[in-house]
Amino acid sequence: MQLILSSITTAIVNLLLFSLIPFVWWFFRHRKETGFFKWIGLYKPERRSGWPFLLVFAVGYYFFYNFDYTRLIPAETLASLESSEAVSANAFAGLGAAAILPALIQNFIANGVAEEILYRGFLCKRFCGRLGSLRGIVLQAVLFGLMHNALFLIAGVDVGLWYHTLMFVFTGMGALLLGLLNEKLFNGSIIPGILLHGAGNFLASMLVAFG
């Protein structure tokens, strides 16, 4: 129960923090033009591309997400990560089925919804509007990767330059694919990104919980 309450608290805090800047920006600059949910991309997704292109994306994302980059991490760094409280999935280690509900809350709301609102809903759309879709998608991906680096630095986790590089590439590539999914394959809706982001994180948490 304590873990469930902690996940709910984290979800609420993340939603408030990650939605604050987008909401304030919308309120002062765009509230007379459209509603917040539509402006941020929280609306029904409609497929823009043909099924072959969507299938290529799905296959590419599958191989990306299933690539075991931990093989590239030194053993001492991996041991440090597995014992660090800064890695959210570690909270579910060894819990089995008891981890399912808190992991769903943590991964789909605290991570999926909150992060997609800020990065793909707010930043990506603003950048795409000013720089063009491709540059906008790339720029938000760079910032998303840097955010993960910053979180480890703030937490004081000593993982070294090599791990920071791997994490930047891996999380940045994930953000790039999610940006393409929302903006190019669907009609700018961030819901596909939320579902894919949440599902990927949830599966990672389940591997830790049942591992």
Phi, psi and omega in degrees: 000320180299320180291324178296314178297321178295320179294321178296316179299315179298319180298316181295314180299314180297318179299317180294314183293313185284341180264348187299305181297313177302318182293316179298318179299313180297317185299318185271342186239336189225001187295335180279346182268320186198165178286159184297314184299316179293320181297323183273347178101013179269075178214171186300125179286142175230129185292128179265325187259168178286165181299323179302317180293321179294323178294319177299317178299315182299317179295315179299317180293323179300311181292325177298311186286335181268002177288123184274086182285352178295340177294340181267356184264132176303149185301321182292324177292319179297318179296322178295320179293319183291341180253001185272136175286345179289341177270108189299327182295338181296338179295340182259004186301124175073006184277343181063225184297335180295343182272349188299306183295308179298328178291323176299314179296313183297312190278324183272331182255302183297324179260300186303298184293309186298311183290325179291325177300313183286312189274309181270330180279317183263293186298311183300316182291323178293316179295318180297322180294329183264325187249352188100155188297316184294312179296322179296317179295318180294317183296317179294329177293320178298315180295324179294317177297317180296328178300318180293323174299315183297322181298319179291322178294317179295321180286347179075025180277122183274094181248348176085164184296322183297316180293320177301322179294313179298316182295320178298314181295314184293310181289325177295319178295321177299316178296324177298314180294321179293323177296317177296320179302311184290311190276328185258322185269329177241184191267039180086000177289138179267001181296317176302320178295320178300313182295316182290318178298311181296319181295318180297314179294323180295317179298321177297320178294323180291326176297322178288320183293322184257001183282000000 
